[in-house]
Amino acid sequence: MIAELVRELGGWSWWVLGAILIGIEVLAPGTFFLWLGLAAFAVGAVSLIAGPEAAFWAWQVQLMAFAVLSLIFAFGGRALMRRKNWDRSEAPDLNERGKQLVGSMAVLTQPIAGGRGRARIGDTTWRVSGPDLPEGARVKVVGAIAETLEVEAAGE
C-alpha cells in the first residue's frame, strides 16, 4: 500500500511530507522538525528530477536517503545554530527576576539571622541570605539563587 502510494504520488509525496513536518515545526517550535522537513524536500526534489521510472531510486532507497539526510540536516543545523548563536537570547535574564535585581538597594523588613531574612524592593518582599544584619538595615543585592537574593551590607 505504501509502495503504491509513493509510486503514484512520486516526488510530490515527499513534498507533502516536508510541508507537514514544517507545519508541525510552526506549531511546536524547537528546530527539529524543520530539519526533517528540509530532508523530505530534498528527497522530493531528487525524486522529481529522477522521474518515476528511475531504477536506482526505489522507495526503499528514498527512505534510506531521507533517514541519512535527516541526520545530516539535524546535526548540521544544530552545529550551525551553535556557531551563529541563533539559539541565544538577547535577554537571558528575562524571566529570572532575582538576577535582574543584582545591584539594587533594599531595606531589611526582617533581620537576617542565621543567614536568612527578608527585604523589600519596590512593592515586593524577597527572601534574602547574607551576613547577620538588623531590621531596617540597607543592603545591596549581589546575586540571586532561585527566588532568594544574596545581599551584603550597603556601604553608606
C-alpha positions in Angstrom: 0.0 0.0 0.0 2.7 2.5 0.9 4.8 1.5 -2.1 1.8 2.1 -4.4 1.0 5.5 -2.8 4.7 6.6 -3.1 4.8 5.4 -6.7 1.5 7.2 -7.6 2.4 10.4 -6.0 6.1 10.3 -7.0 8.2 13.1 -5.6 5.2 15.0 -4.5 4.6 12.7 -1.6 7.9 13.9 -0.2 6.9 17.5 -0.7 3.7 16.9 1.1 5.6 15.2 4.0 8.0 18.1 4.1 5.1 20.6 4.3 3.5 18.6 7.1 6.8 18.4 9.0 7.4 22.2 8.7 3.8 22.8 9.7 4.5 20.8 12.9 7.6 22.9 13.4 5.4 26.0 13.3 3.0 24.6 15.9 5.7 23.0 18.1 8.9 25.1 17.7 12.2 23.5 18.6 14.0 23.5 15.3 13.9 19.7 15.0 11.0 19.1 12.6 12.5 21.9 10.4 15.5 19.7 9.5 13.3 16.6 8.8 11.1 18.8 6.6 14.1 20.0 4.6 15.3 16.4 4.2 11.9 15.5 2.8 12.0 18.4 0.4 15.5 17.3 -0.8 14.4 13.7 -1.4 11.3 15.1 -3.2 13.4 17.2 -5.4 15.6 14.3 -6.4 12.5 12.1 -6.9 11.0 14.7 -9.3 14.3 15.1 -11.2 14.9 11.4 -11.4 11.4 10.6 -12.5 9.0 7.8 -11.5 10.8 5.1 -13.6 14.3 5.6 -12.2 15.5 2.1 -11.2 18.1 3.4 -8.8 15.5 5.5 -6.9 13.2 2.8 -5.5 11.1 3.7 -2.5 13.4 1.8 -0.1 16.4 3.9 -1.4 14.2 7.1 -0.9 13.6 6.1 2.7 17.3 5.5 3.3 18.1 8.8 1.7 15.5 10.5 3.9 17.0 9.0 7.0 20.5 9.9 6.2 19.6 13.4 5.1 17.6 13.9 8.2 20.6 13.0 10.4 22.9 15.2 8.3 20.5 18.2 8.4 19.7 17.8 12.1 23.3 17.6 13.3 24.5 20.2 10.7 21.7 22.6 11.6 22.4 22.2 15.3 26.1 23.0 14.7 25.2 26.0 12.5 22.9 27.4 15.2 25.5 27.0 17.9 28.2 28.6 15.7 26.0 31.5 14.8 24.5 31.8 18.3 21.0 31.8 16.9 19.6 30.0 19.9 21.0 32.5 22.3 18.6 35.1 23.8 19.3 38.8 23.8 17.8 38.9 27.3 18.9 35.7 29.1 17.6 37.1 32.5 14.2 38.0 31.1 12.2 35.5 33.3 14.7 35.5 36.2 13.5 38.4 38.3 16.1 37.8 41.0 19.0 38.1 38.6 17.5 41.4 37.3 17.7 42.9 40.8 21.5 42.4 41.2 23.0 45.8 42.1 19.7 47.0 43.6 19.4 48.5 47.1 16.9 47.2 49.6 15.8 47.7 53.2 15.5 44.6 55.5 11.9 44.1 56.7 13.1 41.2 58.9 16.6 40.9 60.4 19.0 38.5 58.8 19.6 35.8 61.5 21.3 32.6 60.7 21.9 33.7 57.2 18.2 34.2 56.3 15.9 37.2 56.3 13.5 39.4 54.2 13.9 42.6 52.4 11.7 45.0 50.5 12.5 46.1 46.9 9.8 48.2 45.3 6.5 46.7 46.3 7.8 43.1 46.8 9.2 41.4 49.8 12.0 39.0 49.0 13.8 36.2 50.9 17.4 37.2 51.4 20.6 35.5 52.5 23.7 37.1 53.8 25.5 38.1 56.9 23.5 38.8 60.1 22.1 42.3 60.0 19.4 44.1 62.0 15.9 45.0 60.7 15.9 48.3 58.7 19.5 47.9 57.6 20.2 48.9 53.9 21.6 46.1 51.8 22.8 45.7 48.3 21.8 42.7 46.1 24.9 40.9 44.9 23.4 37.7 43.5 20.4 35.5 43.2 19.8 31.8 43.6 16.3 30.8 42.6 14.0 33.1 44.5 16.5 34.0 47.2 18.6 37.2 46.9 22.1 37.2 48.1 22.8 40.5 49.9 25.6 42.3 51.7 25.6 45.4 53.9 25.4 48.6 51.8 28.3 50.9 52.2 26.9 54.2 53.3 
